[in-house]
Amino acid sequence: MNLMIAFCCVQYKMTPEEAIHAATINSAYAMGISETHGSIAVGKKANILITKEIPGYSFIPYSFGSNLIETVIINGKVVVG
């Protein structure tokens, strides 16, 4: 997904915020699952990732060659980290 977000920013001139929204809540909406997935909110599935320390979310698209993921949580359970 980091590479796809990077493509969005570099090839389609999207901002990092637009690319991350496209990969999360907008994708969930397109699949018809935005009521339970796609953002962090009460009542939604706890599927999130935690990055290593970075200067800000706008750093993510331009660091696709490195692994920034520190922890992965699926359905509220830590699976990596």
N, C-alpha and C positions, 0 to 999 in steps of 0.2 A: 504494500500500500504506500510505503514511503516513495517508491519510484513513481507510482501513479500520481501522487500529490505533487511531486516534483515536475512531472510532465505538464500537469495543469498550470503550474506557475510559469514554467519556462516556455512551453509551446502555445498555450492559450492565454497567456498574460493575466491569469487569475491571481488575486492576492492570496497569500497563505490562508487567511481566514476563509475566503470563498472556497478554496480547494479542500480545506478540512471539513467545512459544512457539506460540500458535495459528497465527500467520502463517508460522512456519518449520517446526520439527520435527513439530508436530501435523498441519500441512497435508501435509507429505511422507508421513507415515504414512497419512493418509487416501487418498492417491493411490497407495500401495503402492511408494513409492520412498525410504523412510526409510533403507534400507541404503546408499544412495549420495548422498542429498541431505538438506537440512534442518538440518544442524548442522556445525560445524567440527570435523572429526576426521580422523585418519590414514586414508587409503583412500577418503575421500569426495570428490566433485567440489568443486573450489575455486571455488564461486560465492558471493562475498561482496561486501559494500559497506563502504566506510570513510566515516564521517561527518566533517564539519568538527568542530572542537573544541566539545564540548557538556558541560554539567555532569554528565551521567549518562544512562543509557539511559531513565530515566523522563521525560526531557525530550522524547523523540521524539513521543509521542502528542499532546502539546499544542503542537506547532510545525508542524502539517500545512500551514500556509500558506506556509512557507518551504522552500527546497531545502537540506537539510543534507548531501546526498550530495557527497562529494569525489572518490571513486574507486570504480569498479565493476570487479570481477574476475569473468570468466566462464570456466569451465574452465581456471583458472590463468593466464589472460591478461588484462592490463589493457585494458578497452574504453573506459573513460571515466576521465579523470584525467590 
